[in-house]
Amino acid sequence: MPDNKPNPKLVGSDILAPLFGVTTRRIQQLTKDGVIVSTKIKGANRYDLMTTIQRYIKYLGDKANNRGTKSGEVIDIEVRKIKAEANLKESKAGMAALELNELEGKMHRSEDVESMTTDLVFAVRGMIMALPGRLAIDMANTTTAAEASSRIKQECHGILNDLSNYRYDPEEYKRRVRDRQGWRGLEEDGPEE
């Protein structure tokens, strides 16, 4: 004759939940995830108390050692992702600092320096190319080589004097940055009168 007494080792989720310090819903989720194993008796889940406690302790240990819910590979991926995000933010901050330095005129792009230098070279070229026209009549009226040399030297000194007065113009660099960025209408001096 079969014994109809329930196995005292089998308990319901209502016993396990307070024992594990979780809700009965969490017990159901652990069962669904395969962490603990149940036996259906009359439509209800029943758990072997000793086996269930051992499996739950192993699950908690694995979880504490990052072996349970996340594999080492997943953790490595997350660490790399966090590092990549930090590097991206650091790069963006660096780019913003460089752009600010450029806008404040503390740093210049090579193309702006090249453009300003090209402008200076063309100004010098224009001064030198204008020499023959400026000196032609004077040279025609000179009678001696010394007089011609003195007049040419005077014009060369004038060109060198003009070049010695050349000064760095931070506003010109700022204007070029604004033009390159497409901020033409944003002058610092305000609207023109």
PyMOL commands that set and color helices and strands:
alter all, ss='L'
color gray80, all
select helices_A, chain A and resi 13-20+24-32+49-64+72-103+110-140+145-164+170-181
alter helices_A, ss='H'
color red, helices_A
select strands_A, chain A and resi 10-11+39-41+44-48
alter strands_A, ss='S'
color yellow, strands_A
deselect
rebuild
show_as cartoon
